[in-house]
Amino acid sequence: MDRRAFLGWVGVGWLASSMPVVLAACSSDKSDSQAQTNNTATDTAVASSPRSDRFVVVGTVADLTQKGQILNKQSAVGPVLVVRNPTANNQLVAVNPTCPHLRCTVDWRSQRSEFICPCHGSKFATNGTVVAGPADKPLKTYQAKIEGNSVLVRSS
């Protein structure tokens, strides 16, 4: 084997051995774990199947009152973040908390009455519309209501 062939094989070996590192660095799991670490709310363990009216229980009123929000990443309608409507406290706002830009989980900022992505700073209004980018698509919204001690959501 001559020197040129040997260096060629060394180069191929180096590329092959560094490929897993490159793929891991480019995966979106990093931003998801950052969003989970930065999120101050805990996942709500309540999970249920859709009822005949397609509403799903995602949490309790006690959780909503205590934490100021309900974050349920495993509901039957998909990930959901529920907060009280800042302009009408007897109404609820429910969105899919997955930012359309980098798939991070947005945080609710009650003092600003907006959802903010911790990964890149996109801001969303309570109706899910983009207030500030880089996200260019709105958050998906859900219908939400309280029945008894349960908080329910349904895809719009």
C-alpha positions in Angstrom: 0.0 0.0 0.0 1.4 3.4 -1.0 1.3 6.5 1.2 -1.6 8.1 -0.8 -3.9 5.0 -0.3 -2.9 4.8 3.4 -3.8 8.4 4.0 -7.1 8.0 2.1 -8.1 5.1 4.4 -7.1 7.1 7.5 -9.3 10.0 6.3 -12.3 7.7 5.6 -11.8 6.1 9.0 -11.7 9.5 10.7 -14.9 10.6 9.0 -16.7 7.4 9.8 -15.7 7.6 13.5 -16.7 11.3 13.8 -20.1 10.9 12.1 -22.0 9.8 15.3 -20.8 12.9 17.1 -21.9 15.1 14.3 -25.3 13.5 14.1 -25.8 13.8 17.9 -24.8 17.5 17.8 -27.4 18.2 15.1 -30.3 16.4 16.6 -33.2 18.4 18.0 -33.1 16.5 21.3 -30.7 19.1 22.6 -33.2 21.9 22.3 -36.0 19.8 23.7 -34.0 18.9 26.8 -33.0 22.6 27.2 -36.7 23.5 27.1 -37.6 20.9 29.6 -34.8 22.0 31.9 -35.8 25.7 31.6 -39.5 25.1 32.0 -40.7 25.9 35.5 -43.9 23.9 35.3 -43.9 20.1 35.9 -45.7 17.7 33.6 -49.2 16.9 34.7 -49.6 13.2 35.1 -53.4 13.3 34.3 -54.1 11.5 31.0 -57.4 10.3 29.7 -59.1 9.2 26.5 -61.3 11.5 24.6 -64.9 11.6 25.6 -67.8 11.5 23.1 -67.6 15.3 22.8 -63.8 14.9 22.1 -62.8 16.8 25.2 -59.9 15.3 27.2 -59.1 15.8 30.9 -55.5 17.3 31.1 -55.4 18.4 34.7 -57.2 19.7 37.7 -58.4 23.1 38.7 -56.3 22.7 41.9 -53.1 22.3 39.7 -54.1 25.2 37.6 -54.6 27.4 40.7 -51.5 26.2 42.5 -49.0 26.4 39.6 -50.7 29.0 37.4 -50.6 26.7 34.5 -51.1 23.1 33.4 -48.4 21.5 31.2 -49.4 18.0 29.9 -47.1 16.6 27.3 -48.9 13.3 27.0 -52.6 14.2 26.5 -54.7 12.4 24.0 -54.9 15.6 21.9 -51.1 16.1 22.0 -48.9 18.4 24.2 -51.0 21.1 25.8 -50.3 24.1 28.0 -53.3 25.6 29.8 -53.4 29.0 31.6 -56.1 31.4 32.8 -57.0 34.1 30.3 -55.3 37.3 31.6 -58.2 39.4 30.3 -61.0 37.2 31.6 -60.0 35.1 34.6 -63.0 32.8 34.3 -61.9 31.7 30.8 -58.9 29.4 29.8 -56.3 29.6 27.1 -54.9 26.3 25.8 -52.1 25.9 23.2 -49.7 23.3 22.0 -46.5 24.5 23.7 -44.2 23.2 21.0 -42.6 26.1 19.2 -42.9 25.7 15.5 -39.4 27.1 14.9 -37.1 24.7 16.8 -39.6 22.4 18.6 -38.8 23.7 22.1 -41.4 23.9 24.8 -42.6 27.5 25.3 -43.0 29.0 28.7 -46.0 31.1 29.9 -45.0 34.5 31.3 -48.0 35.7 33.2 -46.5 39.2 33.9 -46.3 39.8 30.1 -49.3 37.7 29.2 -47.4 35.9 26.5 -45.7 32.6 25.7 -41.9 32.8 25.1 -39.6 30.2 23.6 -36.6 29.7 25.9 -34.4 28.4 23.0 -34.5 31.5 20.7 -36.9 34.1 22.2 -39.9 33.8 19.9 -43.0 35.4 21.5 -46.6 34.4 21.1 -49.8 36.1 22.1 -52.5 34.3 24.2 -54.3 33.3 20.9 -51.1 31.6 19.7 -50.1 34.2 17.0 -46.5 35.2 16.6 -45.6 38.5 18.3 -41.8 38.3 17.7 -39.8 35.8 15.6 -37.8 34.0 14.5 -40.8 31.7 14.6 -43.1 32.4 11.6 -46.0 30.1 12.4 -48.5 30.4 15.3 -48.9 27.9 18.2 -51.8 25.5 17.7 -54.7 26.4 20.0 -57.3 24.2 21.7 -60.7 24.8 23.2 -60.5 24.6 27.0 -63.1 24.6 29.8 -63.5 23.6 33.4 -66.0 20.9 34.5 -66.2 20.3 38.2 -62.6 20.0 39.3 -61.2 19.0 35.9 -59.6 21.1 33.2 -60.6 19.8 29.7 -59.3 20.6 26.2 -60.4 19.7 22.7 -58.7 20.3 19.4 -60.2 23.3 17.6 
